[in-house]
Amino acid sequence: MRNFMLAAIAATALPTAALAQIDPDALRDAALKDEIAWDITEGITTEIGPRLAGTEAEARARAWAVKKLAALGFSNVRNEPFPMKTWVRGEERLEVLAPFAQPLTLTALGNSGATGSRGLEAEVVYFPDLAALQAAPDGSLKGKIAFVSHSMTRTQDGSQYGAFGAVRRSGPATASRKGAAAILIRSVGTDYHRNPHAGGTNFPAGVAPIPAAALSLPDAEQLERIVKRGQPVKVKLTLTPRQIGTTQSGNVIAEVPGSDPAAGIVLVACHLDSWDLGTGAFDDAAGCGIVTAAAKRIMDAGQPRRTIRILWAGAEEVGVFGGTAYFEKHKVERHAAAAESDFGADRIWRVDFKFPAAAKPVADRVATALSPLGIARGKDPASGGADVSALVASGVPGIDLQQDGTRYFDLHHTPDDTLDKVDPVQLRQNVAAWTAMLAVVANAPEPLGAAQ
C-alpha cells in the first residue's frame, strides 16, 4: 500500500516537476536577445513580399512557412487548405475634373466593384461621416459618387478602429442601397503620407457591388476643401478589380507536442496573408515571427506539459476565412488556451485574460512574469484575436498580449507596411512576453477549462 501511495503522489507531482524545469523568468530574459522572430519576419517579407489571400503569392508563402517551421524543428508541420472566392485589384485612378482639375491618390477596397476600363464620370456628394450617409434618403444618390469622411485619431489601444472602421466595412453597401454609382472614403488610418489604406468591404446578398476606394488622408482632406468651395465637384474614377473565382488558401500548422495530451492545446496564432500594397511586415509577418520564436524557446527548454500549436492562418484580411476553417476543423479538440499576435511589432504594454475562476492562479503567475517587461494587467476580457476569436467565444480561455498601437494605423494596410518599420528591440520584447506567457500556461498544473 505504501508503494502504491508513493507512486500516486509522484504521478500527481509530475506537472509541477515539469514546471520547475522551465523557468519563465530565465526564458523571458534570454528571449530579450532573440533573433528568430526577426529572421522569420525578414524572410517572409523579402522572399515572398505581398501575400494577397487566394493568390499564387499566398500559396508560395504557405510553402515557405512549411519549410521554415520544419527546419526550426517543430512537429506535425502541415498545410490545411480551404477554398475561397478571390478578388484582385487592377487599375486605380481618380481625377478631379471640375472645378479644380487635379489627380488624387486612392486604392480600391477589397471586393470593390469595377468602373470598367473607360472609368466613371460623376458628381460627388459629400458626407462628413457614416451616420450622415446612412441618413440620406433612399435613391438620393442615383448616378452620384458618395464621398464619406470621418475623424479617427490615434490611440495606444487602437480602440477607435472598431468604430471608424465601419465606414470601410459597411459604407459601400450603404451607398449602394442609396443608389450611388460608386463610393470614396477617407482611409481608415492616422498617417499623413499620401498612402491610401486598403482593406476589405462587404456587399451582402442582394446588394449590388459598386466601385469603392479609399483616399489617402491628405487627398481626402484636399477633396473636402474642394467640396467646401461650394461649387459642384465632378470626378473621373477608374477602378478595374476582378473577382477571379474560387482559388485555394490554407492554414499552416506546427506543434510542440506536450507530455500530457489530456491537458489540452495552447494555440498561438498569427496570419500569413497580407494586403498587397506593402510587404505585410507589421501586418502580420511580425506576429508569425513572435509566436513562433516564443514556441521554439519553450521547445528548446524541454517538453511542456501541454501541446503548443502554432497557427499561421490564411485569408484573415479578406474575411477571417482561415480562422473560421481552423475552428470548424479543430473545435472538437480540447484547447486549453488561445492567443494571437496581430497588432504590429511595437512593445506589449498590457495583458488581458478570459480565464475560468479556477485558473486565476495561472493568470496571476503570467502577470507576475510579465511585470518586469513593463506590462500591466488589464481589466478587459480577452478576445484572443481575429483568428482565434471563435474558439474564445466558444469558451476556450483567451489571453491578449496588447501591443502599443500608437503608430499601428499609420502603417496598417498601406504601402508603408515594410520591414524597416519593425523595431528589433521592441520585437524582442514581444518575444520575451510571449515566451514567459507560454512557459507558465503550457506547464500550469491547474486545469484550464471553459472560460467563465
DANORVEN-V741256 format. One record per pair of residues at least 4 apart in sequence whose C-alpha atoms are under 7 Angstrom apart, sorted by sequence separation. I is the first residue (numbers start at 1). J is the second residue. D is the distance in Angstrom with one decimal. If there is no record, write none. Layout:
BEGIN
I:J:D ; I:J:D
END
This chain:
BEGIN
1:5:6.2 ; 2:6:6.2 ; 3:7:6.2 ; 4:8:6.2 ; 5:9:6.2 ; 6:10:6.1 ; 7:11:6.2 ; 8:12:6.2 ; 9:13:6.3 ; 10:14:6.5 ; 13:17:6.2 ; 14:18:6.2 ; 15:19:6.2 ; 16:20:6.3 ; 17:21:6.6 ; 18:22:6.8 ; 23:27:6.2 ; 24:28:5.9 ; 25:29:6.2 ; 26:30:6.2 ; 27:31:6.1 ; 28:32:6.9 ; 35:39:6.2 ; 36:40:6.2 ; 37:41:6.2 ; 38:42:5.8 ; 39:43:5.9 ; 40:44:6.2 ; 41:45:6.3 ; 42:46:5.8 ; 43:47:5.6 ; 44:48:5.4 ; 45:49:4.4 ; 54:58:6.3 ; 55:59:6.5 ; 56:60:6.3 ; 57:61:6.2 ; 58:62:6.4 ; 59:63:6.5 ; 60:64:6.1 ; 61:65:6.0 ; 62:66:6.2 ; 63:67:6.3 ; 64:68:6.1 ; 65:69:6.0 ; 66:70:6.1 ; 67:71:6.2 ; 68:72:6.3 ; 69:73:6.7 ; 70:74:5.5 ; 96:100:6.6 ; 97:101:4.7 ; 108:112:6.3 ; 115:119:5.2 ; 128:132:6.6 ; 129:133:6.8 ; 130:134:6.2 ; 131:135:6.2 ; 132:136:6.5 ; 136:140:6.8 ; 154:158:6.9 ; 155:159:6.8 ; 160:164:6.0 ; 161:165:5.1 ; 162:166:7.0 ; 165:169:6.3 ; 166:170:5.5 ; 167:171:4.6 ; 168:172:7.0 ; 170:174:6.3 ; 171:175:6.1 ; 172:176:6.2 ; 173:177:6.3 ; 174:178:6.4 ; 175:179:6.5 ; 176:180:5.2 ; 203:207:5.7 ; 215:219:5.9 ; 216:220:6.0 ; 217:221:6.2 ; 218:222:6.1 ; 219:223:6.2 ; 220:224:6.2 ; 221:225:6.2 ; 222:226:6.3 ; 223:227:6.2 ; 224:228:6.2 ; 225:229:6.6 ; 227:231:6.8 ; 280:284:5.8 ; 281:285:4.9 ; 282:286:5.6 ; 284:288:6.6 ; 285:289:6.3 ; 286:290:6.1 ; 287:291:6.3 ; 288:292:6.0 ; 289:293:5.9 ; 290:294:6.3 ; 291:295:6.2 ; 292:296:6.1 ; 293:297:6.3 ; 294:298:6.5 ; 295:299:6.2 ; 296:300:6.0 ; 297:301:6.2 ; 298:302:6.6 ; 299:303:6.0 ; 315:319:6.7 ; 316:320:3.8 ; 320:324:6.3 ; 321:325:6.1 ; 322:326:6.1 ; 323:327:6.2 ; 324:328:6.2 ; 325:329:6.2 ; 326:330:5.9 ; 327:331:5.0 ; 355:359:6.1 ; 356:360:6.9 ; 359:363:6.7 ; 360:364:6.1 ; 361:365:6.2 ; 362:366:6.3 ; 363:367:6.2 ; 364:368:6.2 ; 365:369:6.1 ; 366:370:6.2 ; 367:371:6.1 ; 371:375:5.1 ; 384:388:5.7 ; 385:389:5.5 ; 388:392:6.4 ; 389:393:5.9 ; 390:394:6.1 ; 391:395:6.6 ; 392:396:4.5 ; 408:412:6.0 ; 413:417:6.8 ; 423:427:6.1 ; 424:428:6.2 ; 425:429:6.5 ; 426:430:6.5 ; 427:431:6.5 ; 428:432:6.1 ; 429:433:6.2 ; 430:434:6.2 ; 431:435:5.9 ; 432:436:6.2 ; 433:437:6.2 ; 434:438:6.1 ; 435:439:6.0 ; 436:440:6.4 ; 437:441:6.1 ; 438:442:5.4 ; 439:443:6.2 ; 440:444:5.7 ; 44:49:6.5 ; 52:57:6.8 ; 53:58:5.8 ; 69:74:6.0 ; 96:101:4.9 ; 115:120:5.8 ; 127:132:5.7 ; 166:171:6.7 ; 175:180:5.4 ; 203:208:6.9 ; 215:220:5.4 ; 275:280:6.8 ; 280:285:6.1 ; 281:286:5.8 ; 315:320:6.0 ; 316:321:5.8 ; 355:360:6.8 ; 370:375:5.7 ; 371:376:6.4 ; 384:389:5.5 ; 391:396:5.6 ; 392:397:6.0 ; 411:416:5.6 ; 412:417:6.6 ; 51:57:5.1 ; 52:58:6.0 ; 96:102:5.2 ; 127:133:5.9 ; 203:209:5.9 ; 227:233:6.4 ; 274:280:5.2 ; 315:321:5.4 ; 316:322:6.0 ; 383:389:5.8 ; 392:398:5.7 ; 411:417:5.2 ; 51:58:4.6 ; 70:77:6.2 ; 95:102:5.7 ; 96:103:6.1 ; 315:322:5.4 ; 69:77:6.8 ; 95:103:4.3 ; 152:160:6.4 ; 175:183:6.7 ; 189:197:6.8 ; 314:322:4.7 ; 384:392:6.4 ; 48:57:6.8 ; 94:103:5.9 ; 95:104:6.0 ; 187:196:6.0 ; 188:197:6.5 ; 274:283:6.6 ; 313:322:5.1 ; 383:392:6.4 ; 94:104:5.5 ; 187:197:5.3 ; 274:284:6.9 ; 313:323:6.3 ; 367:377:6.2 ; 66:77:6.3 ; 94:105:6.8 ; 172:183:6.1 ; 48:60:7.0 ; 66:78:6.3 ; 152:164:6.1 ; 272:284:6.5 ; 48:61:6.1 ; 93:106:7.0 ; 271:284:5.9 ; 272:285:6.5 ; 295:308:7.0 ; 270:284:6.7 ; 384:398:5.1 ; 92:107:6.1 ; 383:398:6.2 ; 384:399:5.6 ; 92:108:6.8 ; 198:214:6.9 ; 382:398:5.5 ; 384:400:5.5 ; 197:214:6.5 ; 270:287:5.4 ; 271:288:6.8 ; 382:399:5.4 ; 383:400:6.8 ; 130:148:6.5 ; 196:214:6.1 ; 270:288:5.1 ; 292:310:6.8 ; 382:400:5.3 ; 89:108:6.9 ; 125:144:6.7 ; 129:148:5.6 ; 196:215:5.3 ; 197:216:6.8 ; 124:144:6.0 ; 125:145:6.1 ; 126:146:6.2 ; 127:147:6.0 ; 128:148:5.9 ; 129:149:5.1 ; 196:216:3.9 ; 122:143:6.8 ; 123:144:5.3 ; 124:145:4.8 ; 125:146:5.0 ; 126:147:4.8 ; 127:148:4.8 ; 128:149:4.9 ; 129:150:4.8 ; 195:216:5.1 ; 122:144:5.6 ; 123:145:6.1 ; 124:146:5.9 ; 125:147:5.9 ; 126:148:6.1 ; 127:149:6.4 ; 128:150:6.1 ; 194:216:5.3 ; 269:291:6.9 ; 87:110:6.8 ; 122:145:6.2 ; 124:147:6.5 ; 165:188:6.0 ; 194:217:6.9 ; 268:291:6.2 ; 87:111:6.1 ; 164:188:6.9 ; 194:218:6.1 ; 288:312:6.6 ; 351:375:6.8 ; 192:217:5.9 ; 193:218:7.0 ; 349:374:6.4 ; 350:375:4.9 ; 351:376:6.3 ; 352:377:6.3 ; 192:218:6.0 ; 349:375:4.4 ; 350:376:4.7 ; 351:377:5.1 ; 352:378:5.1 ; 187:214:5.0 ; 348:375:6.4 ; 349:376:6.2 ; 350:377:5.6 ; 351:378:5.6 ; 352:379:6.4 ; 354:381:5.1 ; 182:210:5.3 ; 183:211:6.4 ; 184:212:5.9 ; 185:213:6.4 ; 186:214:5.6 ; 187:215:5.5 ; 211:239:6.7 ; 350:378:5.9 ; 352:380:6.0 ; 353:381:5.5 ; 354:382:5.0 ; 146:175:6.8 ; 173:202:6.8 ; 181:210:6.4 ; 182:211:4.8 ; 183:212:4.9 ; 184:213:5.1 ; 185:214:4.8 ; 186:215:5.2 ; 187:216:5.6 ; 352:381:6.1 ; 353:382:4.8 ; 54:84:6.7 ; 173:203:5.3 ; 177:207:6.8 ; 182:212:5.9 ; 183:213:6.6 ; 184:214:5.7 ; 185:215:6.1 ; 186:216:6.6 ; 187:217:6.1 ; 352:382:5.2 ; 169:200:6.6 ; 170:201:6.5 ; 176:207:6.8 ; 184:215:6.9 ; 186:217:6.1 ; 54:86:5.6 ; 169:201:4.4 ; 170:202:6.4 ; 176:208:6.5 ; 168:201:5.9 ; 169:202:6.1 ; 146:180:6.4 ; 173:207:6.6 ; 176:210:6.4 ; 186:220:5.4 ; 145:180:5.8 ; 144:180:5.3 ; 145:181:5.7 ; 146:182:6.4 ; 147:183:5.8 ; 148:184:6.4 ; 149:185:5.9 ; 150:186:6.9 ; 154:190:6.0 ; 130:167:5.7 ; 141:178:5.7 ; 142:179:4.4 ; 143:180:5.8 ; 144:181:5.5 ; 145:182:4.8 ; 146:183:4.6 ; 147:184:4.6 ; 148:185:4.8 ; 149:186:5.0 ; 153:190:6.0 ; 140:178:6.2 ; 141:179:5.0 ; 142:180:5.1 ; 143:181:5.1 ; 145:183:5.3 ; 146:184:6.1 ; 147:185:5.6 ; 148:186:6.4 ; 152:190:7.0 ; 138:177:7.0 ; 139:178:4.9 ; 140:179:6.7 ; 141:180:4.7 ; 142:181:6.6 ; 134:174:6.6 ; 138:178:4.6 ; 139:179:4.9 ; 172:212:6.3 ; 266:306:6.7 ; 272:312:5.5 ; 130:171:6.6 ; 137:178:6.9 ; 265:306:5.8 ; 266:307:6.2 ; 267:308:6.0 ; 268:309:6.2 ; 269:310:5.8 ; 270:311:6.4 ; 271:312:5.0 ; 272:313:5.7 ; 273:314:5.6 ; 264:306:5.8 ; 265:307:4.9 ; 266:308:4.8 ; 267:309:4.8 ; 268:310:5.1 ; 269:311:4.6 ; 270:312:5.1 ; 271:313:4.3 ; 272:314:5.6 ; 273:315:5.7 ; 275:317:7.0 ; 355:397:4.9 ; 256:299:6.2 ; 263:306:5.6 ; 264:307:6.6 ; 265:308:5.8 ; 266:309:6.1 ; 267:310:6.0 ; 268:311:6.2 ; 269:312:5.9 ; 270:313:6.1 ; 271:314:5.9 ; 273:316:6.7 ; 274:317:6.4 ; 354:397:5.4 ; 355:398:6.6 ; 259:303:6.5 ; 265:309:6.5 ; 273:317:7.0 ; 340:384:5.8 ; 354:398:4.9 ; 258:303:6.1 ; 259:304:6.3 ; 260:305:5.4 ; 261:306:6.6 ; 271:316:6.2 ; 339:384:4.6 ; 340:385:5.1 ; 353:398:5.8 ; 354:399:6.4 ; 258:304:5.1 ; 259:305:4.8 ; 260:306:6.0 ; 338:384:6.1 ; 339:385:6.5 ; 353:399:4.7 ; 258:305:4.8 ; 259:306:6.5 ; 352:399:5.8 ; 353:400:6.4 ; 258:306:4.4 ; 340:388:6.9 ; 352:400:5.1 ; 258:307:3.9 ; 339:388:6.8 ; 351:400:5.6 ; 352:401:6.7 ; 257:307:4.5 ; 291:341:6.9 ; 338:388:6.5 ; 351:401:4.7 ; 256:307:5.6 ; 257:308:6.6 ; 350:401:6.2 ; 351:402:5.8 ; 255:307:6.8 ; 256:308:5.0 ; 350:402:5.1 ; 255:308:5.6 ; 256:309:6.4 ; 348:401:6.3 ; 349:402:6.1 ; 397:450:6.4 ; 255:309:4.4 ; 287:341:4.7 ; 348:402:5.4 ; 349:403:6.0 ; 396:450:5.4 ; 397:451:4.9 ; 254:309:5.9 ; 255:310:6.0 ; 287:342:5.5 ; 348:403:4.1 ; 349:404:6.3 ; 395:450:4.7 ; 396:451:5.7 ; 254:310:5.2 ; 347:403:5.5 ; 348:404:6.0 ; 395:451:4.9 ; 253:310:5.6 ; 254:311:7.0 ; 287:344:6.9 ; 346:403:5.9 ; 347:404:5.7 ; 253:311:4.9 ; 284:342:5.8 ; 286:344:6.6 ; 338:396:6.9 ; 346:404:5.6 ; 252:311:6.0 ; 253:312:6.3 ; 283:342:6.5 ; 286:345:6.0 ; 337:396:5.8 ; 338:397:6.4 ; 339:398:5.9 ; 251:311:6.8 ; 252:312:5.1 ; 283:343:6.9 ; 284:344:6.7 ; 336:396:6.4 ; 337:397:4.7 ; 338:398:5.0 ; 339:399:5.2 ; 343:403:6.3 ; 251:312:5.9 ; 252:313:6.4 ; 283:344:5.9 ; 335:396:6.3 ; 336:397:6.6 ; 337:398:5.5 ; 338:399:6.4 ; 339:400:6.1 ; 251:313:4.6 ; 282:344:4.4 ; 343:405:7.0 ; 251:314:5.1 ; 282:345:6.0 ; 327:390:6.6 ; 370:433:6.0 ; 250:314:5.1 ; 323:387:4.0 ; 327:391:6.6 ; 344:408:6.4 ; 249:314:5.9 ; 322:387:6.9 ; 323:388:6.1 ; 249:315:6.5 ; 320:386:6.7 ; 370:436:6.8 ; 320:387:6.2 ; 369:436:6.2 ; 265:334:6.3 ; 266:335:6.1 ; 264:334:5.0 ; 265:335:4.5 ; 266:336:5.5 ; 267:337:6.3 ; 268:338:5.9 ; 269:339:6.3 ; 270:340:5.6 ; 251:322:6.0 ; 264:335:5.1 ; 265:336:5.2 ; 266:337:4.8 ; 267:338:4.6 ; 268:339:5.1 ; 269:340:4.4 ; 270:341:5.4 ; 366:437:5.5 ; 250:322:6.5 ; 264:336:5.0 ; 265:337:6.9 ; 266:338:5.8 ; 267:339:6.4 ; 268:340:5.6 ; 269:341:6.4 ; 270:342:5.9 ; 313:387:7.0 ; 366:440:6.2 ; 365:440:7.0 ; 345:422:6.2 ; 347:426:4.9 ; 362:441:6.7 ; 346:426:5.3 ; 347:427:6.9 ; 345:426:6.6 ; 346:427:6.4 ; 345:427:5.4 ; 347:429:6.1 ; 348:430:6.1 ; 362:444:6.6 ; 347:430:6.1 ; 359:446:6.4 ; 359:447:6.8 ; 105:194:6.8 ; 107:196:5.9 ; 109:198:5.6 ; 110:199:5.7 ; 111:200:6.5 ; 359:448:6.0 ; 106:196:5.4 ; 108:198:6.8 ; 109:199:5.5 ; 110:200:4.1 ; 111:201:6.1 ; 105:196:7.0 ; 107:198:6.3 ; 109:200:5.5 ; 110:201:5.8 ; 111:202:6.8 ; 109:201:6.3 ; 356:449:6.6 ; 356:450:6.4 ; 356:451:4.4 ; 357:452:7.0 ; 113:209:5.1 ; 114:210:6.8 ; 115:211:6.2 ; 355:451:4.9 ; 356:452:4.8 ; 112:209:6.5 ; 113:210:4.5 ; 114:211:5.1 ; 354:451:6.1 ; 355:452:6.5 ; 112:210:6.2 ; 113:211:4.2 ; 112:211:5.1 ; 113:212:6.7 ; 112:212:5.1 ; 109:212:5.8 ; 108:212:5.9 ; 109:213:5.1 ; 108:213:4.1 ; 109:214:6.7 ; 107:213:5.3 ; 108:214:6.4 ; 106:213:6.4 ; 107:214:5.5 ; 106:214:5.4 ; 107:215:6.7 ; 106:215:4.2 ; 124:233:5.6 ; 105:215:5.9 ; 106:216:6.0 ; 123:233:5.7 ; 124:234:6.0 ; 105:216:6.2 ; 123:234:4.3 ; 122:234:5.6 ; 123:235:6.4 ; 336:448:5.4 ; 122:235:5.8 ; 336:449:6.6 ; 105:219:6.2 ; 121:235:5.7 ; 122:236:6.7 ; 104:219:5.8 ; 121:236:4.3 ; 120:236:5.4 ; 121:237:6.4 ; 119:236:6.4 ; 120:237:5.1 ; 119:237:5.5 ; 120:238:6.3 ; 200:318:5.7 ; 119:238:4.2 ; 119:239:7.0 ; 117:238:6.7 ; 115:238:5.8 ; 116:239:6.8 ; 117:240:6.3 ; 115:239:5.4 ; 116:240:5.8 ; 114:239:5.3 ; 115:240:6.2 ; 114:240:4.9 ; 114:241:5.8 ; 113:241:6.9 ; 112:241:7.0 ; 283:412:6.9 ; 108:239:6.9 ; 99:231:6.9 ; 99:233:6.1 ; 308:442:7.0 ; 98:233:5.5 ; 282:417:6.0 ; 98:234:5.2 ; 278:414:5.9 ; 281:417:5.7 ; 306:442:4.9 ; 97:234:5.5 ; 98:235:7.0 ; 277:414:5.7 ; 278:415:4.0 ; 280:417:5.6 ; 281:418:5.1 ; 294:431:5.5 ; 298:435:6.9 ; 305:442:6.0 ; 306:443:6.3 ; 96:234:6.2 ; 97:235:5.1 ; 275:413:6.0 ; 277:415:4.6 ; 278:416:5.9 ; 279:417:6.1 ; 280:418:6.3 ; 281:419:5.2 ; 293:431:6.5 ; 297:435:6.9 ; 304:442:6.0 ; 305:443:4.9 ; 96:235:4.3 ; 97:236:6.7 ; 278:417:5.0 ; 279:418:5.3 ; 304:443:5.7 ; 95:235:5.5 ; 96:236:6.5 ; 278:418:5.9 ; 282:422:6.8 ; 290:430:6.5 ; 294:434:5.7 ; 295:435:6.9 ; 94:235:7.0 ; 95:236:5.2 ; 290:431:5.2 ; 294:435:4.5 ; 298:439:6.5 ; 94:236:5.8 ; 95:237:6.6 ; 94:237:4.7 ; 291:434:6.7 ; 93:237:6.0 ; 94:238:6.3 ; 93:238:5.1 ; 92:238:5.7 ; 93:239:6.7 ; 91:238:6.9 ; 92:239:4.8 ; 91:239:5.5 ; 92:240:7.0 ; 90:239:6.6 ; 91:240:5.2 ; 90:240:4.7 ; 89:240:6.8 ; 90:241:4.4 ; 89:241:4.1 ; 88:241:5.7 ; 89:242:6.4 ; 88:242:5.5 ; 87:242:5.8 ; 88:243:6.4 ; 87:243:4.4 ; 86:243:5.8 ; 87:244:6.1 ; 86:244:5.7 ; 86:245:5.8 ; 85:245:5.3 ; 86:246:6.1 ; 85:246:4.3 ; 86:247:6.4 ; 84:246:5.3 ; 85:247:6.2 ; 83:246:6.4 ; 84:247:5.6 ; 83:247:5.7 ; 84:248:5.9 ; 83:248:4.5 ; 84:249:6.7 ; 82:248:5.8 ; 83:249:6.0 ; 81:248:6.6 ; 82:249:5.5 ; 81:249:5.7 ; 82:250:5.3 ; 81:250:3.8 ; 80:250:5.3 ; 81:251:6.3 ; 79:250:6.3 ; 80:251:5.1 ; 79:251:5.6 ; 80:252:6.3 ; 79:252:4.5 ; 78:252:5.7 ; 79:253:6.4 ; 78:253:5.4 ; 77:253:5.6 ; 78:254:6.6 ; 266:442:6.5 ; 77:254:4.3 ; 76:254:5.5 ; 77:255:6.9 ; 75:254:5.9 ; 76:255:5.9 ; 74:254:5.9 ; 75:255:5.0 ; 74:255:5.6 ; 75:256:6.1 ; 74:256:6.0 ; 69:254:6.8 ; 66:252:6.7 ; 65:252:7.0 ; 59:249:6.9 ; 62:252:6.5 ; 54:247:5.6 ; 54:248:5.4 ; 54:249:5.0 ; 53:249:6.5 ; 199:413:6.5 ; 58:273:6.1 ; 197:412:6.8 ; 198:413:5.1 ; 197:413:5.0 ; 198:414:6.4 ; 197:414:4.8 ; 196:414:6.1 ; 190:409:5.4 ; 191:410:4.3 ; 195:414:6.0 ; 53:273:5.5 ; 189:409:4.8 ; 190:410:5.0 ; 195:415:6.4 ; 52:273:5.8 ; 189:410:5.9 ; 51:273:4.9 ; 52:274:5.3 ; 51:274:4.9 ; 52:275:5.3 ; 50:274:6.1 ; 51:275:6.5 ; 52:276:5.6 ; 50:275:6.5 ; 51:276:6.3 ; 50:276:4.8 ; 50:278:6.1 ; 50:279:4.4 ; 49:279:4.6 ; 50:280:6.1 ; 45:279:5.4 ; 45:280:6.7 ; 45:281:6.2 ; 41:281:6.5 ; 44:285:6.5 ; 41:285:5.0 ; 41:286:5.1 ; 157:404:6.4 ; 158:405:5.4 ; 41:289:5.6 ; 156:404:5.3 ; 157:405:5.4 ; 37:286:6.9 ; 40:289:5.1 ; 156:405:4.7 ; 155:405:6.6 ; 156:406:4.5 ; 38:289:6.6 ; 155:406:5.3 ; 37:289:3.9 ; 154:406:5.8 ; 36:289:6.9 ; 37:290:5.2 ; 37:293:5.3 ; 36:293:5.4 ; 53:314:6.8 ; 53:315:4.8 ; 22:301:6.4 ; 22:302:7.0 ; 18:304:6.9 ; 18:305:6.8 ; 15:305:6.5 ; 25:369:6.3 ; 24:369:6.7 ; 45:419:6.9 ; 42:419:6.7 ; 38:424:6.9 ; 34:428:5.8 ; 33:428:6.6 ; 32:428:5.1 ; 31:428:6.6 ; 32:429:5.9 ; 31:431:6.1 ; 32:432:5.7 ; 31:432:4.7 ; 29:432:6.7 ; 28:432:4.6 ; 28:433:6.6 ; 28:435:5.8 ; 27:435:6.7 ; 28:436:5.1 ; 27:436:6.6 ; 25:436:6.7 ; 24:436:4.8 ; 24:439:5.2 ; 24:440:6.4 ; 22:439:6.5 ; 19:443:5.3 ; 18:443:6.8 ; 19:444:6.8 ; 15:443:6.8 ; 16:445:6.1 ; 15:445:5.3
END
